[in-house]
Amino acid sequence: MKHLLTTLFVVFLSCTAVVAQEKTMSKEEKEAAKVKKEADLKAAFKTAEFTSYDEELVRTSYANRSANTKKLKTDTSLSEDDVKAKSKEFSSAEDAVLKEKIGAPKYKAFKDAQKAQREAAKTE
């Protein structure tokens, strides 16, 4: 009986350790993901034929979204669903402003390029 309980305990600990390790990324993996994200963004800019001004508008918009999301996550009075809803609402507003500033055709080309990148990443 002791042997069975000990074996089950060891198996449980092993499974727990494996699950815990799967969720964390190393510094190298985080850096590689950041580099890939930047390369994908530059490729989307090139595909949409963005000017440096357009690129700056997009980067500023993304920085605003990130800051807003961080601010919402630190607000303990909001539930997880509220945070998602408010973040989505803010992103929609940012998208509308971005679309207005860079123009609908460029915006659509940019979003289409990003969608194609996501589809390509899923098939890899």
ZALO-239344 format. One record per atom (N, C-alpha, C): residue number from 1; residue in three letters; chain; atom name; y, x, z. Coordinates in steps of 0.05 Angstrom, whole numbers, m for minus. Layout:
! residues N
- i, aa, ch, at, v, u, w
- NUM, ALA, A, CA, Y, X, Z
...
***
This chain:
! residues 124
- i, aa, ch, at, v, u, w
- 1, MET, A, N, m24, 16, 0
- 1, MET, A, CA, 0, 0, 0
- 1, MET, A, C, 25, 17, 0
- 2, LYS, A, N, 25, 38, 16
- 2, LYS, A, CA, 48, 57, 17
- 2, LYS, A, C, 52, 70, m10
- 3, HIS, A, N, 30, 77, m22
- 3, HIS, A, CA, 31, 90, m49
- 3, HIS, A, C, 43, 71, m69
- 4, LEU, A, N, 36, 46, m69
- 4, LEU, A, CA, 47, 26, m87
- 4, LEU, A, C, 77, 23, m83
- 5, LEU, A, N, 85, 20, m58
- 5, LEU, A, CA, 114, 16, m52
- 5, LEU, A, C, 130, 41, m60
- 6, THR, A, N, 119, 64, m55
- 6, THR, A, CA, 132, 89, m62
- 6, THR, A, C, 135, 91, m92
- 7, THR, A, N, 114, 84, m107
- 7, THR, A, CA, 115, 85, m136
- 7, THR, A, C, 136, 66, m147
- 8, LEU, A, N, 136, 42, m136
- 8, LEU, A, CA, 156, 22, m145
- 8, LEU, A, C, 184, 31, m139
- 9, PHE, A, N, 188, 43, m116
- 9, PHE, A, CA, 214, 53, m108
- 9, PHE, A, C, 224, 75, m128
- 10, VAL, A, N, 206, 93, m134
- 10, VAL, A, CA, 213, 115, m153
- 10, VAL, A, C, 219, 104, m181
- 11, VAL, A, N, 204, 85, m190
- 11, VAL, A, CA, 209, 72, m216
- 11, VAL, A, C, 236, 59, m216
- 12, PHE, A, N, 242, 44, m194
- 12, PHE, A, CA, 268, 31, m192
- 12, PHE, A, C, 291, 51, m193
- 13, LEU, A, N, 289, 72, m178
- 13, LEU, A, CA, 310, 93, m178
- 13, LEU, A, C, 313, 106, m205
- 14, SER, A, N, 291, 111, m219
- 14, SER, A, CA, 292, 122, m246
- 14, SER, A, C, 306, 104, m265
- 15, CYS, A, N, 300, 79, m264
- 15, CYS, A, CA, 313, 59, m282
- 15, CYS, A, C, 343, 57, m276
- 16, THR, A, N, 349, 58, m251
- 16, THR, A, CA, 377, 56, m243
- 16, THR, A, C, 392, 81, m253
- 17, ALA, A, N, 381, 104, m251
- 17, ALA, A, CA, 393, 129, m260
- 17, ALA, A, C, 397, 128, m290
- 18, VAL, A, N, 378, 118, m305
- 18, VAL, A, CA, 380, 117, m334
- 18, VAL, A, C, 402, 98, m342
- 19, VAL, A, N, 404, 75, m330
- 19, VAL, A, CA, 425, 56, m337
- 19, VAL, A, C, 452, 67, m330
- 20, ALA, A, N, 455, 81, m308
- 20, ALA, A, CA, 480, 92, m300
- 20, ALA, A, C, 489, 114, m319
- 21, GLN, A, N, 471, 129, m329
- 21, GLN, A, CA, 477, 151, m348
- 21, GLN, A, C, 485, 140, m375
- 22, GLU, A, N, 474, 118, m384
- 22, GLU, A, CA, 479, 107, m410
- 22, GLU, A, C, 508, 98, m413
- 23, LYS, A, N, 521, 89, m391
- 23, LYS, A, CA, 547, 77, m393
- 23, LYS, A, C, 570, 97, m393
- 24, THR, A, N, 565, 122, m385
- 24, THR, A, CA, 586, 141, m383
- 24, THR, A, C, 587, 159, m408
- 25, MET, A, N, 611, 166, m417
- 25, MET, A, CA, 614, 184, m440
- 25, MET, A, C, 623, 211, m429
- 26, SER, A, N, 614, 232, m442
- 26, SER, A, CA, 623, 258, m435
- 26, SER, A, C, 651, 263, m446
- 27, LYS, A, N, 663, 284, m437
- 27, LYS, A, CA, 690, 291, m447
- 27, LYS, A, C, 689, 296, m477
- 28, GLU, A, N, 667, 309, m486
- 28, GLU, A, CA, 665, 315, m515
- 28, GLU, A, C, 662, 290, m531
- 29, GLU, A, N, 646, 271, m521
- 29, GLU, A, CA, 643, 245, m535
- 29, GLU, A, C, 669, 230, m536
- 30, LYS, A, N, 684, 230, m514
- 30, LYS, A, CA, 710, 216, m514
- 30, LYS, A, C, 729, 229, m534
- 31, GLU, A, N, 729, 256, m534
- 31, GLU, A, CA, 747, 270, m553
- 31, GLU, A, C, 739, 264, m582
- 32, ALA, A, N, 713, 264, m587
- 32, ALA, A, CA, 703, 258, m614
- 32, ALA, A, C, 711, 230, m622
- 33, ALA, A, N, 709, 211, m604
- 33, ALA, A, CA, 717, 183, m610
- 33, ALA, A, C, 747, 181, m616
- 34, LYS, A, N, 762, 196, m600
- 34, LYS, A, CA, 791, 196, m604
- 34, LYS, A, C, 798, 208, m632
- 35, VAL, A, N, 785, 230, m639
- 35, VAL, A, CA, 790, 243, m665
- 35, VAL, A, C, 782, 224, m688
- 36, LYS, A, N, 759, 210, m685
- 36, LYS, A, CA, 750, 192, m706
- 36, LYS, A, C, 769, 168, m708
- 37, LYS, A, N, 779, 158, m686
- 37, LYS, A, CA, 798, 136, m686
- 37, LYS, A, C, 823, 144, m701
- 38, GLU, A, N, 833, 168, m695
- 38, GLU, A, CA, 857, 178, m709
- 38, GLU, A, C, 853, 181, m739
- 39, ALA, A, N, 829, 192, m746
- 39, ALA, A, CA, 823, 196, m774
- 39, ALA, A, C, 821, 169, m789
- 40, ASP, A, N, 809, 150, m776
- 40, ASP, A, CA, 806, 123, m788
- 40, ASP, A, C, 834, 110, m791
- 41, LEU, A, N, 851, 114, m771
- 41, LEU, A, CA, 878, 103, m773
- 41, LEU, A, C, 894, 116, m796
- 42, LYS, A, N, 892, 142, m799
- 42, LYS, A, CA, 905, 156, m821
- 42, LYS, A, C, 895, 147, m848
- 43, ALA, A, N, 868, 143, m850
- 43, ALA, A, CA, 856, 133, m875
- 43, ALA, A, C, 866, 105, m881
- 44, ALA, A, N, 869, 88, m861
- 44, ALA, A, CA, 879, 61, m866
- 44, ALA, A, C, 908, 62, m875
- 45, PHE, A, N, 924, 80, m863
- 45, PHE, A, CA, 952, 84, m871
- 45, PHE, A, C, 953, 92, m901
- 46, LYS, A, N, 936, 110, m908
- 46, LYS, A, CA, 936, 120, m935
- 46, LYS, A, C, 927, 98, m955
- 47, THR, A, N, 907, 83, m948
- 47, THR, A, CA, 897, 61, m965
- 47, THR, A, C, 919, 40, m969
- 48, ALA, A, N, 933, 34, m948
- 48, ALA, A, CA, 954, 13, m949
- 48, ALA, A, C, 981, 24, m960
- 49, GLU, A, N, 981, 51, m966
- 49, GLU, A, CA, 1005, 64, m977
- 49, GLU, A, C, 1029, 61, m959
- 50, PHE, A, N, 1025, 67, m934
- 50, PHE, A, CA, 1046, 65, m914
- 50, PHE, A, C, 1065, 89, m916
- 51, THR, A, N, 1090, 84, m910
- 51, THR, A, CA, 1110, 105, m907
- 51, THR, A, C, 1108, 115, m879
- 52, SER, A, N, 1122, 137, m873
- 52, SER, A, CA, 1122, 147, m845
- 52, SER, A, C, 1135, 127, m826
- 53, TYR, A, N, 1154, 112, m836
- 53, TYR, A, CA, 1167, 91, m820
- 53, TYR, A, C, 1147, 69, m813
- 54, ASP, A, N, 1131, 61, m832
- 54, ASP, A, CA, 1111, 41, m827
- 54, ASP, A, C, 1090, 51, m807
- 55, GLU, A, N, 1082, 76, m810
- 55, GLU, A, CA, 1063, 87, m791
- 55, GLU, A, C, 1074, 87, m763
- 56, GLU, A, N, 1099, 94, m760
- 56, GLU, A, CA, 1112, 95, m734
- 56, GLU, A, C, 1113, 67, m722
- 57, LEU, A, N, 1119, 47, m738
- 57, LEU, A, CA, 1119, 19, m728
- 57, LEU, A, C, 1091, 11, m718
- 58, VAL, A, N, 1070, 18, m732
- 58, VAL, A, CA, 1043, 11, m723
- 58, VAL, A, C, 1036, 26, m697
- 59, ARG, A, N, 1042, 52, m696
- 59, ARG, A, CA, 1036, 67, m672
- 59, ARG, A, C, 1052, 57, m648
- 60, THR, A, N, 1077, 49, m652
- 60, THR, A, CA, 1093, 38, m630
- 60, THR, A, C, 1081, 11, m621
- 61, SER, A, N, 1072, m5, m640
- 61, SER, A, CA, 1060, m31, m634
- 61, SER, A, C, 1034, m26, m618
- 62, TYR, A, N, 1018, m7, m626
- 62, TYR, A, CA, 993, m2, m611
- 62, TYR, A, C, 998, 9, m583
- 63, ALA, A, N, 1019, 25, m581
- 63, ALA, A, CA, 1027, 35, m554
- 63, ALA, A, C, 1036, 12, m536
- 64, ASN, A, N, 1051, m7, m548
- 64, ASN, A, CA, 1060, m30, m532
- 64, ASN, A, C, 1037, m47, m523
- 65, ARG, A, N, 1017, m51, m541
- 65, ARG, A, CA, 993, m66, m534
- 65, ARG, A, C, 978, m53, m511
- 66, SER, A, N, 975, m27, m513
- 66, SER, A, CA, 961, m12, m493
- 66, SER, A, C, 975, m14, m466
- 67, ALA, A, N, 1001, m11, m466
- 67, ALA, A, CA, 1016, m12, m441
- 67, ALA, A, C, 1014, m40, m429
- 68, ASN, A, N, 1016, m61, m446
- 68, ASN, A, CA, 1014, m88, m437
- 68, ASN, A, C, 986, m94, m425
- 69, THR, A, N, 965, m84, m438
- 69, THR, A, CA, 938, m89, m428
- 69, THR, A, C, 934, m75, m401
- 70, LYS, A, N, 944, m50, m398
- 70, LYS, A, CA, 942, m36, m373
- 70, LYS, A, C, 957, m51, m351
- 71, LYS, A, N, 980, m61, m358
- 71, LYS, A, CA, 996, m76, m338
- 71, LYS, A, C, 981, m101, m329
- 72, LEU, A, N, 969, m116, m349
- 72, LEU, A, CA, 955, m140, m342
- 72, LEU, A, C, 930, m134, m325
- 73, LYS, A, N, 916, m112, m331
- 73, LYS, A, CA, 892, m106, m316
- 73, LYS, A, C, 899, m98, m287
- 74, THR, A, N, 922, m88, m282
- 74, THR, A, CA, 930, m81, m255
- 74, THR, A, C, 939, m105, m239
- 75, ASP, A, N, 945, m127, m252
- 75, ASP, A, CA, 954, m151, m239
- 75, ASP, A, C, 930, m165, m227
- 76, THR, A, N, 927, m163, m201
- 76, THR, A, CA, 903, m174, m187
- 76, THR, A, C, 903, m204, m185
- 77, SER, A, N, 926, m217, m190
- 77, SER, A, CA, 928, m246, m188
- 77, SER, A, C, 916, m260, m212
- 78, LEU, A, N, 910, m245, m234
- 78, LEU, A, CA, 899, m256, m258
- 78, LEU, A, C, 869, m253, m259
- 79, SER, A, N, 856, m274, m269
- 79, SER, A, CA, 827, m272, m273
- 79, SER, A, C, 821, m256, m299
- 80, GLU, A, N, 796, m249, m303
- 80, GLU, A, CA, 789, m234, m327
- 80, GLU, A, C, 795, m249, m352
- 81, ASP, A, N, 790, m276, m351
- 81, ASP, A, CA, 796, m293, m375
- 81, ASP, A, C, 826, m294, m380
- 82, ASP, A, N, 842, m296, m359
- 82, ASP, A, CA, 871, m296, m362
- 82, ASP, A, C, 881, m271, m374
- 83, VAL, A, N, 870, m249, m366
- 83, VAL, A, CA, 878, m223, m377
- 83, VAL, A, C, 872, m222, m407
- 84, LYS, A, N, 848, m231, m414
- 84, LYS, A, CA, 841, m231, m443
- 84, LYS, A, C, 859, m250, m459
- 85, ALA, A, N, 865, m273, m448
- 85, ALA, A, CA, 882, m293, m462
- 85, ALA, A, C, 910, m282, m465
- 86, LYS, A, N, 921, m271, m444
- 86, LYS, A, CA, 949, m260, m446
- 86, LYS, A, C, 950, m236, m464
- 87, SER, A, N, 929, m219, m463
- 87, SER, A, CA, 929, m196, m481
- 87, SER, A, C, 927, m205, m510
- 88, LYS, A, N, 910, m225, m516
- 88, LYS, A, CA, 908, m235, m543
- 88, LYS, A, C, 934, m247, m552
- 89, GLU, A, N, 947, m262, m535
- 89, GLU, A, CA, 973, m274, m541
- 89, GLU, A, C, 994, m253, m548
- 90, PHE, A, N, 994, m232, m532
- 90, PHE, A, CA, 1013, m210, m537
- 90, PHE, A, C, 1007, m196, m563
- 91, SER, A, N, 981, m192, m569
- 91, SER, A, CA, 973, m178, m594
- 91, SER, A, C, 981, m195, m618
- 92, SER, A, N, 978, m221, m616
- 92, SER, A, CA, 985, m239, m638
- 92, SER, A, C, 1015, m238, m643
- 93, ALA, A, N, 1031, m237, m622
- 93, ALA, A, CA, 1060, m234, m625
- 93, ALA, A, C, 1067, m208, m637
- 94, GLU, A, N, 1054, m186, m628
- 94, GLU, A, CA, 1059, m160, m640
- 94, GLU, A, C, 1051, m159, m670
- 95, ASP, A, N, 1029, m172, m677
- 95, ASP, A, CA, 1020, m174, m704
- 95, ASP, A, C, 1041, m188, m722
- 96, ALA, A, N, 1052, m210, m711
- 96, ALA, A, CA, 1072, m224, m726
- 96, ALA, A, C, 1097, m207, m731
- 97, VAL, A, N, 1106, m193, m711
- 97, VAL, A, CA, 1129, m176, m714
- 97, VAL, A, C, 1123, m153, m734
- 98, LEU, A, N, 1100, m141, m731
- 98, LEU, A, CA, 1092, m120, m749
- 98, LEU, A, C, 1090, m129, m778
- 99, LYS, A, N, 1079, m153, m782
- 99, LYS, A, CA, 1076, m164, m809
- 99, LYS, A, C, 1103, m169, m821
- 100, GLU, A, N, 1122, m178, m805
- 100, GLU, A, CA, 1149, m184, m814
- 100, GLU, A, C, 1164, m157, m822
- 101, LYS, A, N, 1160, m137, m806
- 101, LYS, A, CA, 1174, m112, m810
- 101, LYS, A, C, 1163, m96, m834
- 102, ILE, A, N, 1137, m95, m837
- 102, ILE, A, CA, 1126, m79, m859
- 102, ILE, A, C, 1120, m95, m884
- 103, GLY, A, N, 1120, m121, m882
- 103, GLY, A, CA, 1115, m138, m905
- 103, GLY, A, C, 1086, m147, m905
- 104, ALA, A, N, 1082, m171, m915
- 104, ALA, A, CA, 1055, m183, m915
- 104, ALA, A, C, 1035, m168, m932
- 105, PRO, A, N, 1043, m159, m956
- 105, PRO, A, CA, 1023, m145, m973
- 105, PRO, A, C, 1012, m119, m960
- 106, LYS, A, N, 1031, m103, m949
- 106, LYS, A, CA, 1022, m78, m936
- 106, LYS, A, C, 1006, m84, m911
- 107, TYR, A, N, 1014, m104, m896
- 107, TYR, A, CA, 1000, m111, m872
- 107, TYR, A, C, 971, m120, m879
- 108, LYS, A, N, 969, m136, m899
- 108, LYS, A, CA, 942, m146, m907
- 108, LYS, A, C, 925, m122, m917
- 109, ALA, A, N, 937, m104, m932
- 109, ALA, A, CA, 922, m81, m942
- 109, ALA, A, C, 912, m64, m918
- 110, PHE, A, N, 930, m60, m899
- 110, PHE, A, CA, 923, m45, m875
- 110, PHE, A, C, 900, m58, m859
- 111, LYS, A, N, 902, m83, m855
- 111, LYS, A, CA, 881, m98, m840
- 111, LYS, A, C, 855, m98, m855
- 112, ASP, A, N, 856, m101, m882
- 112, ASP, A, CA, 832, m100, m898
- 112, ASP, A, C, 819, m73, m897
- 113, ALA, A, N, 835, m51, m896
- 113, ALA, A, CA, 824, m24, m894
- 113, ALA, A, C, 810, m20, m867
- 114, GLN, A, N, 823, m30, m846
- 114, GLN, A, CA, 810, m28, m820
- 114, GLN, A, C, 784, m45, m818
- 115, LYS, A, N, 784, m68, m830
- 115, LYS, A, CA, 760, m84, m831
- 115, LYS, A, C, 738, m70, m845
- 116, ALA, A, N, 744, m57, m868
- 116, ALA, A, CA, 724, m43, m883
- 116, ALA, A, C, 713, m19, m867
- 117, GLN, A, N, 730, m6, m852
- 117, GLN, A, CA, 721, 16, m834
- 117, GLN, A, C, 702, 6, m813
- 118, ARG, A, N, 709, m17, m801
- 118, ARG, A, CA, 691, m29, m780
- 118, ARG, A, C, 664, m36, m792
- 119, GLU, A, N, 664, m47, m816
- 119, GLU, A, CA, 639, m55, m829
- 119, GLU, A, C, 622, m30, m836
- 120, ALA, A, N, 636, m9, m845
- 120, ALA, A, CA, 622, 16, m851
- 120, ALA, A, C, 610, 29, m825
- 121, ALA, A, N, 625, 27, m803
- 121, ALA, A, CA, 615, 38, m778
- 121, ALA, A, C, 590, 22, m768
- 122, LYS, A, N, 589, m4, m773
- 122, LYS, A, CA, 566, m20, m765
- 122, LYS, A, C, 541, m12, m780
- 123, THR, A, N, 544, m4, m805
- 123, THR, A, CA, 520, 2, m821
- 123, THR, A, C, 510, 31, m816
- 124, GLU, A, N, 526, 47, m802
- 124, GLU, A, CA, 517, 75, m797
- 124, GLU, A, C, 496, 77, m776
***
